[in-house]
């Protein structure tokens, strides 16, 4: 993002961008700093401090361009007053191990940060802030991408406390003290400091799926976009995808595409966000498929029932407009193309198998 913006901007420019280790690209006028992800380190902490200093003391004549993408929550650590950096690191570890959806994690992070939840933009006032976003969250709410450092909060502290209890999180005492108090209040929608700010999503799962669908059509395939916002445990998400692909069925070559945020828990308790879900799909014999990015290249689909159960639910329109309301659901689908519920056929009778029981319907 930094290099593309630098190439497109022909006026005076200086800046600082933080990315994960091994992903820096050379820029001429923008400084690139590398830091740790998904658990923040001191390099990210110091870079966040420098960014806060750079946007402080600006005037109405200044323009701040914020380049925001997924991963920024870890790359811009700055604990709320009363918390230490170690408290923020431990909070991130606990969130990652909880298996909570990314939206739920970012609602909690917003309340425990001195830079997220619009606080960076508030520091930049009265300068105008233009935010360009690459979205990695279901529903593409820009305030949830990287925990929204330049966008005012839509969630409340009470919601953050509810999510902590919902996912059984045992946060550090200093973090709980912040959530239970009134200090470190974030700016809200309607704050005059945000009156002239702008935000634009320049890339997202939905935009990528539409582009992929056009490309597939040009090669004679029939594209089917299942959803741009399915999230949950990788195993459950895989079952939902397989069931949706079954429902499509097509006599000619077709490609089923989806954008999903899958969270899986490894045996030792750490979460694996964006864990590849496609190996989890239990594809019936006779279905010849190969994985292409986030979809299955379909050749033939026989009518063989799946040996698992699950349910995918689509939030009501109000929840679709505000993805945070769906936080905490194991699997949620935001796709008006789909029916309200789509059960997967029940398991076939087991004959002494020791495999774990399938996930219970929500």
N, C-alpha and C positions, 0 to 999 in steps of 0.2 A: 504493500500500500504506500509506503513512504517513497519508494523509488518512482512509482507511477505518478504519485501526486507531484513530486519534485519535477518530473519531466513535463507535466502539464502546466505547471505554474510558472509564468514568465515574469512575475514581480519579485520584489524583495522577499526573502524567505530565510528563516532560521528555525530550527526545531530539534526536538529530542524524541526518539521513539524507542520503546522497550519491546523486545521480542525474546522468544525462548532461545536457549543455547543451541547453536548450530544453524540458526535460521536468519542470521544477519545478511543483508545484501549491501553492497557499497553505494553510498549516496554522497553527493558533493556538498549540499547545504544543510542536510539533516543528519544529526548525530544518532548513531544506532548503538544501543546498549543491550547486552544479552543478560537474561536472568532466568531463574528456575521456574519450572511449571511441571506439575500442578501445585506443588507445595512451595510457597514463596521463599526466597532467600534474601540475604543482605543486599545483594546487587539490585534486586527489584525494589527493596525498601529505599535504598539511597537514590535510585532513579526516580521513584515516585516523589521523594522530597525535592529533587531538582526540578521536576515538572511543576510542582506546586509553586516553587519560587519563581519559575519563569513566567507563570501567568499572573503573578501577583503584581499590583501596582500599574496595571495597564489603563489606557484611557479609551474614550469613545471612538477614537480614530484607529484603534487596533482591531485586528481580526485574528481570532484563534481558530484554527482548523484542527479538530480532534479526529484522528483516524482510529476507529474502534473496531476490534474484532474479537472473536472468541478467544479465551485464554487471558484476557486482560484482568480478570479478577485476581489471578495469582501473580501477574506481572506488575501490578500496581498495588502492592501492600502498603497500608498506612493505618495502623490501629487507631481506634477511637480513643479520646482522652480517658485515662484510667486503665487502659490495657497496655501490655507490653507487646513487642514484636513477637516474642515467643508465644504469647497468648493467641495472636492471630495465626501463627503457624499451626499450633495445636488445633485451633478451630477448623482450619482448612483440612487437616488430616481427618478429623472426626466427620466433617461433612462428606468428604470423599468416600469414607468407609461406610457411610450410612445408606448408600444406594438411593438417596433422595434425588428427585428430578432437578435438572440444572436451574429451573426457575425458582424452586424452593430454596436451593442453596444460595442463590443470588439475593433473594429477599432477606435472608439472614445476614449475609455478608454486608449488604447495604447498611444495615443498622449498626454494624460493628466497625465501620470504617470512617476515616477522616477525609477520604478522597472520593469514595463511591457515592452513588445515590444523588448525583447532581452537585456534590460539594465542590468538585473541581471547577465547574462552570461558575459557581457562586464566587469562588476566589478570583476568577477572571473578570468579573463585572467591574466597571461598566463596558468592557470590551465585548464585541459581538462574538458569539461562538457558533461555528458551523460544524456539525457533527456528521461524519460519513461513516456508515456502519456496514460491516460484513457480519450478517446474523448467523449465529449457530444455535439459536434457541427455538423450540417449537412455537409457532405462532408469530415469530419475528417481531416481538415487542422490543424496540430498541432500548428501552429503559432496563431490560434484563441482560442485554449483551454486555459482557465484562462488568456487570453490576452497575451499568449506567453512570460513569463518572461525570458526564455532562448533562444528564437528563434528570428532572425532578422525580422523586419517588411517587409511585402510585399505590404502593402497599403501605401498611401501617406497622407500628412496632408490635401491636397486639397480634397481628398476623404472623410476624416473625416468632413471637413467643409460642403461638399455636403450632407452627411448623417444627419448632424445637421439641415440643412435647409429642407431636405426632410421630416423629421419627426417633423418639427415645434418645435424643442427644444429651450427653453429659458434658456441656461446655465448661471451659475454665471459669472459676468464680468471677473473675474480672469481666468476662464477656457477659455472664448472666446479670451482673450488676448493671451493665449498660442497658441490656434489654428490659430490665425491670424499672429503670429510672427514666428521667426526662432529658438528660444531658445529651449532647451530640445530635440535636434535632436536625433533620435534613430539610432542604428546601422543598416546597410543594408546588404543584401545578398552580399557575396564576401568580407566582412570585414575579414581581416587576423586573428582577434581574435577568429573567429569561425571556422577556417580552420580544426581543429582536433576534433571538437565537433560532437556528434552523437545524433540522435533522433529516437525513436521507439515507435509506438503505440501498447500498450500491450492489450488494450481492447477498444471496440467501439460498436456502434449499429450494424454495418454490421457483425462483428465477433459474436456478441450475436445472431443475427438473423440466421446466418448460423448454429450455434450450436443448436438453438431451432428447426430449420428445420430438422436437422439430428435426433434429439430426437423424433420429431413428426412422421417422417417416420418410426422409429423403432416401433411405436405404431399403425401402420396401417393407419395413416392419410396422406393426400396428402398436403404437405406444399407449400404455395405460398408466396414468399417474395415480397410485393408490392413495397417497397422502403426503403432505409436506411436514407433518407434525405428529409423528408417533413417538412416544417415549415410554421407557419402563425398563424392567430387567431384560437383558439381552435374550434370555431364553423365551420369555413371554412374548416379546416383540417379534421374535423370529416365527413363533407359532401364528401370531396374528397375520404377519405378512404372507405366510404360506397359505393360510385360509383365504385371504383376499385374492391371492393369485389363482387359487382354485376356482373361486367364484367367477373370475373373468372368463377363463377358458376361451379359446379362439381356434378356428380351423386352420388358420394360416399363421406363419411365424409372427410372434408378438414379443414385446418386451414390457415387463412390469417394473415400474420405477417407484422409488419412495425416498423420502428424506426422514431419517429417524435419529433420535438421541437415545442410544441404548446404554444402560448402566448395568454392569455385572459385578458381582462380588466374588473375588477370588477366595480360595480356601482359607487364606490367612487373614481375611477380613477387609483387605483394601479394595476400594472400588476401582473398576476399570471402565471409565467413561469412554463412550464411543467404542466399546468392545465390539469386534466384528460379530454381527448377529447372524449373518448368512450361514455360517457352518452349523448354527443351531437349528436351522430349518430341517424338519424331518421329511425329506422328499420321497414320495412313494416310488417303488420300483417301476421302471418303465418311463419315468419322467426324465428326459435327457436335458440337462441344464448346465450352464456354466455361469459363474459369477462375473458380472461386469459392473464394477463400481458399486452402486447401491441397488442393483436390480438383478432379476433372473432372466436370462435369454431363453424364452420358452420355445420348445420344439413340439412337445406333445404332452397332453395332460390326461392321464387315465382316471376314471372314476373310482379311485381307491380311497377309502376313508383314512383320515389321519389318526395316529395313535396317541393323541393328546387332547386335552381340553383347555380352553381359555375363553375369555370374552373380551371384546373390544367395545368400548363405549365412546360415543361422540358427544362432547359437551353441548349444552344448549347454546343458542346464539349469543347470549350474554357472556358465557364463559369463553366462547370462541373469540369474542371481541376483547376479552381481558384474560390472557392465558394464565395469569397468576392464580385465578380461581381454580384452575385445574391442578395446581401444585399438590403433590402428595398422592395422586392417583397412580397405581402401578402401571397402567397402560391407558393412554388417552389418545384419541384420534380426532383431529380437527380437519374434517374433509367433508364438505357438503355433498360430495358425490355418493357418500356411503349411507346406508340405512342407520337408524339410531342405535341398534344393537346388531351384532353379527356373531352368534355363537359358533364355536368350532365343534365339529362332531365329537361325541364322547369317545373315550378311550376304548380300544378293543380289549376284551377280557385278557387278563394277564395269566400266564402259566408259570408261576413261581419266579417271576422276574424280581430282581432285587433293585431295580431302578427306582429312583425317588418318585413320589406321587406327583402328578401334574399340579400346576398352580390352581387354586380354587377360584371359581368365578368371583368377580367383584360384586 
